Amino acid sequence: MTRSEFQDAVENYCIRFGCSVTGARRTVKRNTAKGGVAHSPHLFGLGADVVPDVEPDREEAIDVAARLGLRVIIESYHHHLQPQDWRAG
């Protein structure tokens, strides 16, 4: 997935669930400060954190993300999005 394709997929996810993007591409310094992993997709412009206005059904969010080519990791205060096929390293 290219960065452009990723950005389009994130936008579509946000439109579907009424989300605001709260984090995207990071520098190594910012990623470390945020507690990000060494090979975070954020470092490559392929990670985004979004916050929905109203929390969607978990299974629906996972299904929609997958159809967009994304993996969603639902955390306590945001949804982390990355390409489905992201492999760190």
C-alpha positions in Angstrom: 0.0 0.0 0.0 1.4 3.4 -1.0 1.2 6.4 1.3 -1.4 7.9 -1.0 -3.5 4.8 -0.9 -3.1 4.7 2.9 -4.2 8.3 3.3 -7.3 7.6 1.1 -8.2 4.5 3.2 -7.8 6.4 6.5 -10.0 9.2 5.1 -12.7 6.7 4.1 -12.5 5.1 7.6 -12.9 8.5 9.2 -15.8 9.4 7.0 -17.5 6.1 7.8 -17.1 6.5 11.5 -16.9 10.2 12.1 -13.3 10.2 13.2 -10.7 13.0 13.6 -7.1 12.2 12.9 -5.0 12.9 16.0 -1.7 11.5 14.9 0.1 10.4 11.7 3.7 10.6 10.5 6.2 10.9 13.3 9.9 11.6 13.7 12.0 9.0 15.6 12.2 11.5 18.5 8.4 12.0 18.7 7.7 8.2 18.2 10.0 7.4 21.1 8.4 10.1 23.3 4.9 8.6 22.4 6.2 5.1 23.4 6.0 3.8 19.8 7.8 0.7 18.7 11.1 0.9 16.9 9.7 0.1 13.4 6.3 1.9 13.8 4.4 2.5 10.6 4.1 6.1 11.9 7.8 6.5 11.0 7.0 5.8 7.3 3.8 7.7 7.0 1.8 4.5 7.1 0.3 4.8 10.6 -2.5 7.0 11.8 -4.3 7.5 15.1 -8.0 8.5 14.9 -10.7 9.3 17.4 -14.3 8.6 16.6 -17.0 11.0 17.8 -19.0 7.9 18.9 -17.3 4.6 19.4 -18.5 2.2 16.6 -19.2 -1.5 17.1 -15.8 -3.2 17.4 -16.5 -5.9 14.8 -17.9 -3.4 12.3 -14.8 -1.3 12.7 -12.5 -4.3 12.1 -14.6 -5.3 9.0 -14.6 -1.9 7.5 -10.9 -1.4 8.1 -10.2 -4.8 6.4 -12.2 -3.9 3.4 -10.2 -0.7 3.1 -6.9 -2.7 3.3 -6.3 -1.5 6.9 -5.7 -3.1 10.2 -7.3 -1.4 13.1 -6.0 -1.7 16.7 -8.7 -0.3 19.0 -7.1 1.2 22.0 -8.7 2.8 25.1 -8.6 6.4 23.7 -8.1 6.0 19.9 -8.0 3.7 16.9 -4.6 3.0 15.4 -4.7 2.3 11.7 -2.0 0.8 9.5 -1.9 -1.2 6.3 -3.1 -4.8 6.7 0.1 -6.2 5.3 2.4 -4.0 7.5 5.5 -5.9 8.5 7.9 -4.1 10.8 11.6 -4.7 10.2 
